[in-house]
Structure formats: structure tokens, C-alpha cells
Amino acid sequence: MTSAYQQLYVGLAAAIVLIYLLIVINFQSWIDPFVIVMALPTALAGIVWVLFATGTTLSVPALTGAIMCMGVATANSILVISFARERMEAGLDAMAAAFEAGRSRFRPVLMTALAMVIGMLPMAIEPGQNTPLGRAVIGGLILATCATLFLVPTIFSLVHGRSRAADRADAATVSLH
């Protein structure tokens, strides 16, 4: 059992690292994948919160649910960030692009998370060996969805707002010389 836990912890950590590296390749940036992965700690907090609140012990099904939750949370964050990048390329500043991404992707992100939560409700309510899996997914997705819709666009606007300001300052310095 200890070996199974260790393998799942390693699998969870490896999944996060591999997701990050895959997103780095896809976005060709180190910053945007970091912003995307910022929703994952909130997912872990939601998992721990629900397991604690329901008195559910940490188990192999709960850790499996955590890995599932990480995938959905990452997919939702990618959806928001890719739309924000498109809006920035269209000429919007970072704050406006992040706001529009959060506003326009609110419904698709919420629908994806709600579909998963509603699908896991019977498993989370009915006592059985997979109850921890359902509870972990539900708790993780509740907080991860909030983070995807509010925290991730905020971090995106802060990171890209500073980088744009630095680019303008560099351009102004070059034009003075």
C-alpha cells in the first residue's frame, strides 16, 4: 500500500511536470504555461478541503481523482489563456485581453467543470470504494474552476502587463539614442 501511494504521488508530480513541459512546447513560452499551471494548487486545495470536510481518507481512488481533476483544470486554463493570447495579438492590452478571455470563456469552462461535477455526484454521494474519487474530483474542480476564471486571467494580465511595459520602456530607450 505504501508503494502504491508513493507511485501515485510520483505520478501526480510527474503529470504536473509533463503537462507544464508539453504546454511550454505548445505555447513556445515559459511564462504562459506557468500561468496555466497556477490553477493546479487551488485544485489540490479543493481536493484536500473536500476530503477533510467529508471525513474521507486519502486513498488510491482519491489520488486517481486528483490526477483526473488536474487534467480538466489544465484544459480549462489552456482555453482561457489561449483566448487571451489571441486577443493580445489582435491588439488589446493584457488587462483587456484577460478580462475578455475570462468573460467569453466563462460559459465553456463552467460547462466543462459542471459536466464533470454532475457526473461524479452519484459516485461521491453513494458509499462505496470509489466515493473518494468522486469527492476529490468535485472538490478540486470547484476551486480550480474559480481559479481558472478569476486567478489565472489576473496573473496573465499582471505578467503580460509588466512585460509589455518593459518592452515599451526598452523601445523608448532605443529611440532616444
HELIX and SHEET records of a PDB file:
HELIX    1   1 THR A    2  PHE A   27  1                                  26    
HELIX    2   2 ILE A   31  VAL A   37  1                                   7    
HELIX    3   3 ALA A   39  THR A   54  1                                  16    
HELIX    4   4 VAL A   60  GLU A   89  1                                  30    
HELIX    5   5 ALA A   94  SER A  104  1                                  11    
HELIX    6   6 PHE A  106  ILE A  125  1                                  20    
HELIX    7   7 THR A  131  CYS A  146  1                                  16    
HELIX    8   8 ALA A  147  LEU A  151  3                                   5    
HELIX    9   9 VAL A  152  LEU A  176  1                                  25    
END                                                                             
